[in-house]
């Protein structure tokens, strides 16, 4: 008897997404005794016919509607899974008129900082996702801390930066696994760096550093293993100029691997879970002096 060597392809991400939502709606409807789809439509602000098309596998729910399904009925819909399927479908078919899956772009510093802080303040349901990976690389055109010395960085942006720093510090104090990697090219930034090392204090905090200016490289921030913030600094000032936020575990896995490479190459570890390494801080200061001479 001849063997059948036909390979059955796995479902395409968009088809799988439709199936997951269709199945979730059917189970939700059954759990409520039937005739519940009108309630779903009302809560999500869509037509009853839209929910019917989702249930019949005829249409794809937008990311914001996926968020609404997961928020209202978390037992039947997993937000990370839904957004990840959206993200994977865009990798296959990037030209899409639908809102990009879990993606927001920012050209305003205040809005970006506010959105990033909001992501940090969301409590992940899984304890192992209590993580933050923060990269802070700058060309140091000004050479000092923008929060305290840059006259172009004041008002709402400065207040939002303080809120962002406070949110990271709070999570560190709560025992989150927080890793930070920074670059500092001049001794004028040492005060700012020392403040950072002192403030971000917690049982699972590590801070790594490069004692020189780094070129503009990818510097992601990963929050809770599901949100990645890709920031591009202002061309003249040391502050975020534009950025995008991607909410996807696939993107977060990639960014986490990239971050691990960054810290593995970092020549200094200024803080360990056991506390500040003063000898490393002293060696770091000496390295800056040598680079400046």
Phi, psi and omega in degrees: 000131181288142178277145176265107183262017181296130178267125178270116180291147174289155182302143173296149185305319181292321177295320178295321178299314179299320181294318181297316180291318179300314179296317180298318179295319180297316179293320178298314181299317180296320182294336181261010178082015180086166177059036182257353186292333176295324177294318178300313180300317182295317181293327182270351179072036179235169178287153176300325180295328178296313178297323179297320178294323175299314184293329181269011176066031183254350182210158181255126178290137178292161179303321180293327176287325174299318178299320178295319177298314182291324181291318183278327184225066185297339179293332186253345184222129178256115187298316181301317181295316181297314181292327178295320177295321176301312183298317180293326179293328179288332177295329179277321183228078186292337180273103188215133182280347179286158176302132183301138187297117174060023185243132172230141175249147184228136174235010180237125185298315183298314180297320179297311181296321179295317181294321180294318177300318179299322178296320181294327185277357175279126179279116179290144181291336182257123182304326182291348178268008177281071185225150172222132174238110187245123177249129180229088178249132180222155173278350177056055178293327178269322176093001180225183183282119183299332182293332185250342188232345185272113183292344178275354184243086184213177177068223184301315179301318180294319179296321180290327176294320176299317179298321179296313179299318180296324180293319177296316180299318180297316179296322177299316179296331180279359177096011176295152175279100185246123175236136182231138172230130185231163170236137180223115187262349182225153179293342178293343179268000184296321180299315178298317180295317179299321178298318179299314182295325180286319188285316182278085187243131178181168184288347181232039184253134172225137180232125182245156184210148171250128184271044179198163177292133175255147176292174178290103179239171178296126183229077184280155167243128182244126182243124172058028177059021180216350181233128179240130177251115176257113185247139174246121184292154174302144184292338184244323187247155182277073177204157181299130179262313177208161184195169169224147177246123180247124179256096183195133177292329177298312178295321181295320178299317179298313182294324178295320178294319177297317180298319179301323177294321179299314183283334178291332179268349183294129184282347182229138171242104189277335178221138177241169176304333179282347179134187181290137176260094185296325180295323177293320177299319179294317178295324178296316178299319178296321179296321177297318179298319180293321179291332182278337183281000000 
